[in-house]
Amino acid sequence: MVNKKLRADCRKTGGIQRSESFHAVNLMPVIGDNKLCASGILIPSYRNQVAFIDVFDESLPNTNFNWFMSGTSGAGKSVLANSIARSVLDKGGTVAVQDIGDSYKAACSSLGGTYINGESLRFNPFANVTDITLAAERIRDQLCILASPNGLLDEVHESLILEAITESWPQYQQDMRIDHVIEYLKKQQAAITREHSSLIGGRIDEITTLLGKYSTTGIYGKFFNSSEPTLKPDLQFVVTELGDLRKQQDLLSAILFTIMIWNENMMYTTPRSMRKMNIIDEGWKLLGGSSTKIKDFIEEGYRTARRHNGSYGTVTQAIRDKNLSTAALAAYDNSSFKFTCMQDAKSFTTFQKEEPHAFNELEWEMIRKFPPAKKARYSSFLLSVGEFSSFHRLILDPLSDGLFSSKGEDFTYREKRLREGADIKDILFEMADNDAHKRDIIHMLREMQL
């Protein structure tokens, strides 16, 4: 039994306080939250207990290394996604990001990455191909998506395109262009019509018309017929900003799919010991509509990525975005890790009516209470791995917070100072110095005895 005088002293110093049973139980040290991983990104639980997340950790109940993140503006999802990307780079891995909104521009500059504007992207479906028997079907799929992003081509169209690729390759090889596919089909149209039917011959007119805008003389020809593709195999960290292409949805879908193929090739041709991650931020709603070919490609790629130590990450504005296209739904269904950040209240209420069993009662309530990252100075999120879920916060140091922030004032200040020629490290210290809270933390860290 506790001595009465000791009990009185503890009361005076605040060591003992009255509380409701619910709070007492939750604060007892005998209750332990899920620690998740032994190392990785520090994400304290809602009881302020230590937890780490590493999407490549195989001790968790995950079937793959893929992740899906949703959150409205101001939820802190850009900070969280940047942190995941940096954790891969810290392990010597490679990261490729396709973004709409410049959320990764500062991190790319600071970490020595390659930043590519969408307008300057150049591709060639036939570049870097060494064995056409292995690559032909992937090139066929790519040309099918170029011709019809919504997946309106049938098996006959696909067979004709595949024949044009395999028959033209021996003559042109890596110098081959989309023009050569069109040229072959036009030359063979009469023979195909005689051998089969005028109906099948008519399919060639459809293919050549649809692919025409991607030929060297077409409106999008400059993007897909380059002798020097922009994306190189030696890029460790590359960010592709596609915001300039938002109004050209067919072109954007084609470019996103082409980049996905490039990323898949990178995963398959680099050592399996190396971590590889591909992140698409805000682009899924514009990719593919109802195309079953893109859906099948994503499902296959997401399932096989783990064998090559690869991870696909998806970032959207709301969890409802997973239902905007077959591509987005395939990405969601094939991701073991789900990060659910603060949601738009109206959209989240609609989602609850549409899918009432997506979360349990406590999870619905807690997600609604997530504060804006700017106000709370941390990102709040529900992490679901397989059948297990837990609530966490991401609290960054002032410099990382400034580097990863996509807030309007932070982005504007960084861009202004970069144009003036300032170093990114100096800019981050300036941003911290302009915030009283961050300034105090920096001062405390500098005074800390090591």
C-alpha positions as CSV (number, residue, x, y, z in Angstrom):
1,M,0.0,0.0,0.0
2,V,1.3,3.5,-0.9
3,N,2.4,5.6,2.1
4,K,-0.1,8.4,2.8
5,K,2.6,11.1,2.9
6,L,4.0,9.9,-0.4
7,R,0.6,10.0,-2.0
8,A,0.1,13.6,-0.7
9,D,3.4,14.7,-2.1
10,C,2.6,13.2,-5.5
11,R,-0.7,15.1,-5.5
12,K,1.1,18.4,-4.8
13,T,3.5,17.9,-7.6
14,G,0.9,16.7,-10.1
15,G,2.2,13.1,-10.1
16,I,-1.3,11.8,-9.3
17,Q,-4.4,13.2,-10.8
18,R,-8.0,12.1,-10.9
19,S,-9.3,10.9,-14.3
20,E,-12.2,9.0,-15.9
21,S,-11.7,5.2,-16.3
22,F,-11.5,5.5,-20.1
23,H,-8.6,8.0,-19.9
24,A,-6.8,6.1,-17.1
25,V,-7.0,2.8,-19.1
26,N,-5.6,4.4,-22.3
27,L,-2.8,6.1,-20.4
28,M,-1.6,3.0,-18.5
29,P,1.8,1.9,-19.6
30,V,0.5,-1.7,-19.9
31,I,-1.3,-0.8,-23.2
32,G,1.1,-0.9,-26.1
33,D,0.4,0.4,-29.6
34,N,1.5,-1.4,-32.7
35,K,5.2,-0.6,-33.2
36,L,4.9,-1.7,-36.9
37,C,8.6,-1.9,-38.1
38,A,12.0,-2.0,-36.4
39,S,13.1,1.0,-38.5
40,G,11.9,3.4,-41.1
41,I,10.0,6.7,-40.9
42,L,9.2,7.7,-37.3
43,I,5.4,7.9,-37.0
44,P,4.3,8.2,-33.3
45,S,1.0,6.6,-32.4
46,Y,-1.9,8.6,-31.0
47,R,-0.7,7.6,-27.5
48,N,2.7,9.1,-28.4
49,Q,4.3,5.6,-28.5
50,V,7.2,5.0,-30.9
51,A,6.3,3.4,-34.2
52,F,8.1,3.2,-37.6
53,I,6.9,2.5,-41.1
54,D,8.9,0.9,-43.9
55,V,6.8,-0.2,-46.8
56,F,9.5,-2.7,-47.8
57,D,9.4,-4.4,-44.4
58,E,8.4,-8.1,-44.8
59,S,7.5,-8.7,-41.2
60,L,4.1,-6.9,-41.6
61,P,1.0,-8.6,-42.9
62,N,1.4,-7.1,-46.4
63,T,1.3,-9.0,-49.6
64,N,3.2,-6.4,-51.6
65,F,5.1,-3.1,-51.1
66,N,2.6,-0.9,-52.8
67,W,0.7,1.9,-51.1
68,F,-2.3,4.2,-51.6
69,M,-2.6,7.6,-50.0
70,S,-5.6,9.9,-49.9
71,G,-6.1,13.3,-48.3
72,T,-7.6,16.7,-49.1
73,S,-5.5,19.8,-49.5
74,G,-3.8,20.8,-46.3
75,A,-3.9,17.2,-44.9
76,G,-0.1,16.9,-45.1
77,K,0.0,14.1,-47.7
78,S,2.7,15.7,-49.8
79,V,5.0,15.8,-46.7
80,L,4.2,12.2,-46.0
81,A,4.7,11.1,-49.6
82,N,8.0,13.0,-49.8
83,S,9.2,11.3,-46.6
84,I,8.5,7.9,-48.0
85,A,10.4,8.8,-51.2
86,R,13.4,10.0,-49.2
87,S,13.5,6.9,-47.1
88,V,14.0,4.8,-50.3
89,L,16.7,7.1,-51.5
90,D,18.4,6.9,-48.1
91,K,18.7,3.2,-48.6
92,G,20.4,3.6,-52.0
93,G,17.2,3.0,-54.0
94,T,15.7,4.7,-57.0
95,V,12.5,6.8,-57.1
96,A,10.5,8.1,-60.0
97,V,7.7,10.5,-59.4
98,Q,4.9,11.7,-61.8
99,D,3.3,14.8,-60.3
100,I,0.8,17.4,-61.1
101,G,1.4,20.4,-58.9
102,D,5.2,20.8,-58.2
103,S,4.9,19.1,-54.8
104,Y,8.3,17.4,-55.2
105,K,10.3,20.1,-56.9
106,A,12.1,21.4,-53.8
107,A,13.0,17.9,-52.6
108,C,14.2,17.0,-56.1
109,S,16.5,20.1,-56.1
110,S,17.8,19.4,-52.6
111,L,18.4,15.7,-53.1
112,G,20.2,16.0,-56.4
113,G,17.4,14.6,-58.5
114,T,16.4,15.3,-62.1
115,Y,13.4,17.5,-62.6
116,I,11.7,17.2,-66.0
117,N,8.8,19.4,-67.3
118,G,6.1,17.5,-69.2
119,E,6.5,19.6,-72.3
120,S,10.1,18.6,-72.6
121,L,9.5,14.8,-72.4
122,R,10.5,12.8,-75.4
123,F,9.9,9.0,-75.9
124,N,10.4,6.3,-78.5
125,P,8.5,3.0,-77.9
126,F,11.3,1.2,-79.8
127,A,14.3,2.7,-78.1
128,N,16.5,0.5,-75.9
129,V,14.7,-2.7,-77.1
130,T,17.2,-5.5,-77.5
131,D,14.9,-8.5,-77.9
132,I,11.7,-7.8,-79.9
133,T,10.2,-11.1,-78.9
134,L,10.1,-10.0,-75.3
135,A,9.1,-6.4,-75.9
136,A,6.6,-6.7,-78.8
137,E,3.5,-7.2,-76.7
138,R,4.4,-4.3,-74.4
139,I,4.9,-2.0,-77.4
140,R,1.6,-3.2,-78.8
141,D,-0.2,-2.4,-75.6
142,Q,1.5,1.0,-75.5
143,L,0.4,1.8,-79.1
144,C,-3.2,0.6,-78.3
145,I,-3.3,3.0,-75.4
146,L,-2.0,5.8,-77.6
147,A,-4.7,5.0,-80.2
148,S,-7.5,4.6,-77.8
149,P,-7.0,5.6,-74.1
150,N,-10.5,4.3,-73.2
151,G,-9.7,0.8,-74.5
152,L,-12.0,0.7,-77.5
153,L,-9.7,-1.5,-79.7
154,D,-10.5,-5.2,-79.9
155,E,-8.3,-8.3,-80.5
156,V,-8.2,-7.8,-84.2
157,H,-6.8,-4.3,-83.9
158,E,-4.2,-5.7,-81.4
159,S,-3.2,-8.5,-83.7
160,L,-2.7,-6.2,-86.7
161,I,-0.6,-3.8,-84.6
162,L,1.5,-6.7,-83.2
163,E,2.1,-8.0,-86.8
164,A,3.2,-4.5,-87.9
165,I,5.7,-4.3,-85.1
166,T,7.3,-7.7,-85.5
167,E,7.4,-7.5,-89.3
168,S,8.9,-4.0,-89.4
169,W,11.5,-4.5,-86.6
170,P,14.1,-6.4,-88.6
171,Q,14.5,-3.5,-91.1
172,Y,14.6,-0.6,-88.7
173,Q,15.2,-2.0,-85.2
174,Q,15.9,0.8,-82.6
175,D,15.5,3.4,-85.3
176,M,11.9,2.3,-85.8
177,R,9.1,4.9,-85.4
178,I,5.3,4.9,-85.1
179,D,5.3,6.0,-88.8
180,H,6.7,2.6,-89.8
181,V,3.8,0.8,-88.1
182,I,1.3,3.0,-90.0
183,E,3.3,2.5,-93.2
184,Y,3.3,-1.3,-92.9
185,L,-0.4,-1.5,-92.3
186,K,-1.2,0.7,-95.2
187,K,1.0,-1.4,-97.5
188,Q,-0.6,-4.6,-96.3
189,Q,-4.2,-3.4,-96.3
190,A,-5.1,-4.7,-99.7
191,A,-3.5,-8.2,-99.1
192,I,-5.2,-8.5,-95.7
193,T,-8.5,-7.6,-97.2
194,R,-8.2,-10.2,-99.9
195,E,-7.0,-12.9,-97.4
196,H,-9.6,-12.2,-94.8
197,S,-12.4,-9.7,-95.4
198,S,-13.1,-6.1,-96.1
199,L,-14.2,-5.7,-92.5
200,I,-10.8,-6.6,-91.2
201,G,-9.2,-4.5,-93.8
202,G,-11.3,-1.6,-92.6
203,R,-9.8,-2.0,-89.1
204,I,-6.5,-0.8,-90.6
205,D,-8.1,2.5,-91.5
206,E,-9.2,2.9,-87.9
207,I,-5.8,2.1,-86.5
208,T,-3.9,4.4,-88.9
209,T,-6.3,7.2,-88.2
210,L,-6.1,6.9,-84.4
211,L,-2.3,6.6,-84.5
212,G,-1.8,9.4,-87.0
213,K,-1.6,12.1,-84.3
214,Y,1.4,10.3,-82.8
215,S,3.3,10.0,-86.1
216,T,6.2,12.3,-86.8
217,T,3.9,14.7,-88.6
218,G,1.1,14.4,-86.0
219,I,0.2,17.0,-83.3
220,Y,1.8,14.8,-80.7
221,G,4.6,13.4,-82.9
222,K,7.4,15.2,-81.1
223,F,6.7,13.4,-77.9
224,F,6.9,9.8,-79.2
225,N,9.4,9.7,-82.0
226,S,12.6,11.0,-80.5
227,S,16.0,9.5,-81.2
228,E,17.1,10.5,-77.7
229,P,14.4,9.7,-75.1
230,T,14.4,11.9,-72.0
231,L,14.2,9.2,-69.4
232,K,17.6,7.4,-69.0
233,P,18.3,4.2,-67.2
234,D,20.9,5.8,-64.8
235,L,18.4,8.2,-63.1
236,Q,18.3,7.6,-59.4
237,F,15.7,10.3,-58.5
238,V,13.6,11.7,-61.3
239,V,10.5,13.9,-60.9
240,T,8.3,14.5,-64.0
241,E,5.9,17.4,-63.7
242,L,2.9,16.9,-65.9
243,G,0.8,20.0,-64.9
244,D,1.4,21.6,-68.4
245,L,-0.4,18.7,-70.0
246,R,-3.6,18.6,-67.9
247,K,-5.7,20.1,-70.7
248,Q,-4.5,17.5,-73.2
249,Q,-6.0,14.4,-71.6
250,D,-5.4,11.9,-74.4
251,L,-1.7,13.0,-74.4
252,L,-1.5,12.9,-70.7
253,S,-2.9,9.3,-70.5
254,A,-0.4,8.2,-73.2
255,I,2.5,9.8,-71.4
256,L,1.6,8.4,-68.0
257,F,1.2,4.9,-69.5
258,T,4.6,5.3,-71.3
259,I,6.3,6.3,-68.1
260,M,4.8,3.4,-66.3
261,I,6.3,1.0,-68.9
262,W,9.7,2.7,-68.5
263,N,9.4,2.3,-64.7
264,E,8.4,-1.4,-65.1
265,N,11.5,-2.0,-67.3
266,M,13.7,-0.3,-64.7
267,M,12.3,-2.6,-62.0
268,Y,13.0,-5.6,-64.1
269,T,16.5,-4.7,-65.3
270,T,18.1,-3.4,-62.0
271,P,19.4,-5.6,-59.2
272,R,16.7,-7.1,-57.1
273,S,18.6,-6.1,-53.9
274,M,17.9,-2.4,-54.9
275,R,14.7,-0.8,-53.7
276,K,12.7,0.8,-56.5
277,M,9.6,3.1,-56.1
278,N,7.3,4.7,-58.6
279,I,4.9,7.4,-57.3
280,I,2.0,8.9,-59.2
281,D,0.6,12.0,-57.5
282,E,-2.8,13.3,-58.6
283,G,-2.6,11.7,-62.0
284,W,-4.8,8.6,-61.7
285,K,-8.1,10.4,-62.3
286,L,-6.8,11.3,-65.8
287,L,-5.4,7.9,-66.7
288,G,-7.3,5.5,-68.8
289,G,-11.0,6.0,-68.0
290,S,-12.5,2.5,-68.3
291,S,-9.6,0.9,-70.2
292,T,-9.4,-2.8,-69.3
293,K,-5.9,-2.9,-70.8
294,I,-4.5,-0.3,-68.4
295,K,-6.3,-2.0,-65.5
296,D,-4.8,-5.4,-66.5
297,F,-1.3,-3.7,-66.9
298,I,-1.5,-2.2,-63.4
299,E,-2.7,-5.4,-61.8
300,E,0.1,-7.4,-63.3
301,G,2.7,-4.7,-62.6
302,Y,1.6,-4.2,-59.0
303,R,1.6,-8.0,-58.3
304,T,5.0,-8.7,-59.8
305,A,6.8,-5.6,-58.5
306,R,7.5,-7.2,-55.1
307,R,9.5,-10.0,-56.7
308,H,11.8,-7.3,-58.0
309,N,11.9,-5.3,-54.7
310,G,9.6,-2.7,-56.3
311,S,6.9,-0.5,-54.9
312,Y,4.1,1.6,-56.5
313,G,2.7,4.6,-54.7
314,T,-0.5,6.4,-55.5
315,V,-1.5,9.8,-54.1
316,T,-5.1,11.2,-54.5
317,Q,-7.1,14.1,-53.2
318,A,-9.9,11.9,-51.7
319,I,-10.4,8.2,-51.0
320,R,-13.4,8.4,-53.4
321,D,-10.9,9.0,-56.2
322,K,-10.2,5.3,-56.2
323,N,-13.5,4.8,-58.0
324,L,-12.9,7.4,-60.7
325,S,-11.3,5.0,-63.2
326,T,-10.5,1.3,-63.5
327,A,-6.8,2.3,-63.3
328,A,-7.3,4.0,-59.9
329,L,-9.4,1.1,-58.5
330,A,-6.8,-1.4,-59.6
331,A,-4.1,0.6,-57.9
332,Y,-6.1,0.7,-54.7
333,D,-7.0,-3.0,-54.7
334,N,-3.4,-4.0,-55.3
335,S,-1.8,-1.8,-52.5
336,S,-1.2,-3.5,-49.2
337,F,-0.6,-0.1,-47.4
338,K,-3.4,2.4,-47.2
339,F,-2.7,5.9,-45.8
340,T,-5.9,7.8,-45.1
341,C,-5.2,11.4,-44.2
342,M,-7.7,14.3,-43.4
343,Q,-10.6,14.1,-45.9
344,D,-12.9,16.8,-47.3
345,A,-16.0,16.6,-45.0
346,K,-18.6,16.6,-47.7
347,S,-16.8,14.1,-49.9
348,F,-16.1,11.8,-46.9
349,T,-19.8,11.8,-45.9
350,T,-20.8,10.8,-49.4
351,F,-18.2,8.0,-49.4
352,Q,-19.5,6.7,-46.1
353,K,-23.0,6.4,-47.7
354,E,-21.5,4.6,-50.7
355,E,-19.2,2.3,-48.8
356,P,-20.3,2.1,-45.1
357,H,-18.1,-0.9,-44.3
358,A,-14.9,0.7,-45.6
359,F,-14.0,1.6,-42.0
360,N,-15.3,0.7,-38.5
361,E,-17.3,3.2,-36.4
362,L,-14.2,4.4,-34.5
363,E,-12.2,4.9,-37.7
364,W,-15.0,6.9,-39.3
365,E,-15.2,9.2,-36.3
366,M,-11.4,9.6,-35.9
367,I,-10.7,10.4,-39.5
368,R,-13.3,13.2,-39.3
369,K,-11.4,14.7,-36.4
370,F,-8.0,14.8,-38.2
371,P,-6.8,18.5,-38.0
372,P,-5.2,20.4,-40.9
373,A,-1.4,19.8,-40.9
374,K,-0.7,23.6,-40.8
375,K,-2.7,24.1,-37.7
376,A,-1.5,21.0,-35.8
377,R,2.1,21.1,-37.2
378,Y,1.9,17.4,-38.0
379,S,0.2,15.0,-40.4
380,S,-2.5,12.7,-39.0
381,F,-3.4,9.5,-40.8
382,L,-4.9,6.1,-40.5
383,L,-2.5,3.4,-41.6
384,S,-4.1,0.1,-42.8
385,V,-1.9,-2.9,-43.5
386,G,-3.9,-5.9,-44.5
387,E,-6.6,-6.4,-41.9
388,F,-4.8,-4.3,-39.3
389,S,-5.0,-0.5,-38.8
390,S,-3.7,2.1,-36.4
391,F,-3.6,5.9,-36.1
392,H,-0.4,7.8,-36.4
393,R,1.2,11.3,-36.7
394,L,4.1,12.4,-38.8
395,I,6.2,15.1,-37.1
396,L,9.1,16.4,-39.1
397,D,12.0,18.7,-38.2
398,P,11.6,22.3,-39.3
399,L,14.0,21.9,-42.3
400,S,12.3,18.8,-43.7
401,D,8.9,20.4,-43.2
402,G,9.9,23.4,-45.2
403,L,11.5,21.3,-47.9
404,F,8.4,19.0,-48.4
405,S,5.7,21.6,-47.8
406,S,3.3,22.3,-50.7
407,K,1.6,25.2,-48.9
408,G,1.1,28.2,-51.2
409,E,3.3,30.6,-49.2
410,D,6.1,28.1,-48.7
411,F,6.1,27.1,-52.4
412,T,6.1,30.8,-53.5
413,Y,8.9,31.7,-51.1
414,R,11.1,28.8,-52.2
415,E,10.6,29.5,-55.9
416,K,11.3,33.2,-55.5
417,R,14.5,32.6,-53.6
418,L,15.6,29.9,-56.1
419,R,15.1,32.3,-59.0
420,E,17.3,34.8,-57.1
421,G,20.1,32.2,-57.0
422,A,19.9,31.2,-53.3
423,D,21.0,27.8,-52.2
424,I,18.1,25.5,-51.1
425,K,19.7,24.8,-47.7
426,D,19.9,28.6,-47.0
427,I,16.3,28.9,-48.1
428,L,15.1,26.3,-45.7
429,F,16.9,28.0,-42.8
430,E,15.3,31.3,-43.8
431,M,11.9,29.7,-43.8
432,A,12.4,28.2,-40.4
433,D,13.7,31.6,-39.1
434,N,10.5,33.3,-40.3
435,D,8.4,31.0,-38.1
436,A,8.6,31.5,-34.4
437,H,7.9,27.9,-33.5
438,K,10.4,26.5,-35.9
439,R,13.0,29.1,-35.0
440,D,12.8,28.0,-31.3
441,I,13.3,24.3,-32.3
442,I,16.3,25.2,-34.5
443,H,17.8,27.2,-31.6
444,M,17.2,24.3,-29.2
445,L,18.8,21.8,-31.5
446,R,21.8,24.0,-31.9
447,E,22.2,24.4,-28.2
448,M,21.8,20.6,-27.6
449,Q,24.9,18.8,-26.2
450,L,26.0,15.9,-28.3
